[in-house]
Amino acid sequence: MISALLLSFAVIFVAELGDKTQLVAMTFALRYRWWVVLGAITAATTLVHVLSVAIGHYLGAALPGHLLGIIAGAMFVFFGLWTLRGDSLSDEEKSRVQRASGIAFFVVTSAFFLAELGDKTMLATITLAADNDWLGVWIGSTLGMVAADGLAIVVGAVAGKHLPERAIQIGAAALFLLFGVFMLLENVFTGLPFWGVALGTATILAVVAVGLRALPERYRPAVLKPAPSEPAVPQP
């Protein structure tokens, strides 16, 4: 159970960095007391991940381990591409958060619960629960989500600054792609030794990185485009 807990904590923490629900947490932290927002997020996350773990657990029981590994690897690659694309709040979602009123705890809980349904972290939890101890995944994924959103609350309520989203997105996407490609090669080429899988993973990721770098700027993900330069300040 401990290994499933630690794995789930790490994966969900990384998945939540820069995610839409983390932006929701940061926005609410500017409106309500930090401990109310954190408590509401914990309650909503616990409920969502109960559902996620149940789906993943019964899905895993119905599938052979070999096929499950291929599906999990493909999902991690998908999470990596999703993370690389980036996530943001739409104008409607920003407006909904800003207009929220009523009892703060229930407002934040309901908003966060709805935002999390079908989100990347929910899908990641389902994937983890399909091949790991369900209780460890539930506890670890919940703690990982609360830790990541707690970080957003601190930034939103205390520091008043944004996280370095560009570096976080690239790092998180690289980790997901690393895990995903490794799992795919390991389960597709079952006779390949560990060093062969590791070498193949490194080669594929290097080719992907070079390919993305070679794309015309207009076709690259926004996070890989050059940062806009600051306008020059005229000297008096």
N, C-alpha and C positions, 0 to 999 in steps of 0.2 A: 504493500500500500504506500510506503514511504517514497519509493521510486516513482510511482504514478503521481503522487502529490507534488514532488519536486519538478517532475517533467511538465506537469500541467501548469504549475505556477509560472515556470519560465516561459512556456509557449504563450500562455494567455497574457502575461505581462507584456511580452514583446508585441503580440498581436494588437493590444489595446493602445499602444503608444501611437499617438497621432490619429487614432480612430475617431469616428463621428461621436461615439458615446463619451469619449474623453473630452471632446469639445463641449458636449452638453454639460458635463460635470464642471468644467472650467467656467462656463457661462453662469450656471446656477450659483457657483461659489461667489460670484460678484453680487448676487442678489440676497442670498440667505446665509445664515451662520454655517461655518464649515462643518461643525459636528452634525448638524441636521442633514446637510447634503451627503456627508459620508455615511451616516446611518441609513438614509433612504437608498443610497446606491447599494449598500450591503444587502438590504432586504430585497431589492429588485433583482440583484445578481443571483442571490441564493435561489429565488423562485425560477428564474430563467434557466439556471444551470441544473436544477432538478429535472426540468423538462429535457434539456439537452443530453444529460447523462442517461436518462431513461431511454431516449431514442437511440443513442449510441450503443448502449449496453445490449439491447435486444437486437439491434442491427448486427452487432459483432457476433452474437450467438448464432445468427442465421447464416453467416458467411464463412467459408474456409479461410484459414489464416493466410495462405498465399495470396488469394484474391484481395483480402482485406489490406495486406501490405501495399499492394499496387494502388488500391483506391486511396489509402491514406497518403501515399507518396504523391499521387496526382493532386489531391486536395491541398497538400502543403505547397506544391508548385503554384496552384491557383491562388492560395493566400499570399504567396510572394509577389505575384503579378498584381494582385489587388492592392497590396501595400505599396508597391512601386507606383501604381496609378495615383494613389493618394485618396483622401476622404475629406469631405468638408460638409458643413451644414448648409442646406439650401436656404434661400431667403425666407421661405415659408417656415422652416424649422426654427430659424433664428427668431422670427416674429412670434412663434408659438411659445418659445422659452421666455422671451421678454414679456409676453402678456400673461404668463402664468400667475395665478393668484389663488388665494385660499390657504388651507393649512399646508405649510411648507413641506412637511415630511411626505404627505400623501401626493402633493403636486410633483415633487421630485421623483418619488417612487414610481408613479404611474408613467411619467414622461420617460424615465430611464428604461422601464420595462418595455414600453412600446418601441423605443429606439433600438433596443438590443435584439428584439425578435427578428430573426433572419439575418443578423449582422455577422461579420467575419468571425468575431469571437465566439458566437453561439455555434457556428459551423465547426470551428476549431475544437470546441468542447465535445461536440458529437463525434468528431473524428477520433479524438483521444480516448473517449469512453468506449469506443468500439473495440479497442485492442489493449485496454489497461483496466486496472482495478477501479470499479465505478466510484467507490467511496473516496479513494485517493484523488481521482480526477475531479470529483465534485468539490472537495475541500480545496485542492490546489488551484483549480480554475477560479473559484470564488475569491480566494486570497490574492491571486494574481491580478484579477480585475480590480479589486478594492485597492491594492497597492498602487497600480497604475493610475487609477482615478484619484486616489489620495494625493499623488504627486501633482496631478492637474489642479486639484483644489488648492494645494499650497501655492502653486504658481499663480493661479487666478486670484486668490484671496490675499496673499502676502507679498509675493514678489511683484505681481502685476506685469509680468513679462511672459512672452510666449516661449514654449520649449523650442530648441533648435530643430524644427520639424524636418528640414532637409536631410541632416545627418541621421536623424532617427528613422526616417522613412527608408533611406538607402540601406542602413544597417539591418533593420528589421526584415526588409525584403530579401537581403542577401542570406540571412539566417534561414528563412522559410524555404528559399530556393535550394540552399545547401541540404537541409533535411529532406526535402521532397525528392530531389534528384538522387540522393543517396539511397533512399527507400525504394524508389522505382528500379534502380539498377540492381539493388540487392535482391529484389523479389522477381524481377524479370529474368536476370541471369543468375539463377540460384547456385550454379557451380563456380561462380567467380569468387576468388579469395578476397579477403578484406582489403588488401592493398590495391587490388585491381578495381574494386568498387570505388575506393577513395580516389585513385588516379583518374578513373572515368568521370567521377563527379567533378573533380577539379578542372578537367579538360572541357567538359560541357559548360560549366559556369564561366570559364575563361572565354570560350567562343561566344556565349551569350553577351558577356560584358563588352567584348570587342564589337559585336554586331550592333548593340545598342549605341555604342560610342560612334559607330560609323554611319548611323542613320542621319538623314538631314534633320536639322534642328526642329523643324516644324512637326516631325513625326515622333520625336522623342517624348517620353513621359515628362510632365512639367518639372518634376523633381530633378531630372537630369539635364535640364536646360541651364545655360549660364545664368547666374543670378543677375538681375537688373542692376546696373551701376547707379550709384547715388548721383543726383544732379549736382553739378558744380555750383558752389556758393560764390556769387560775385563778390569780389573784394571791393571794399569802400575806397 
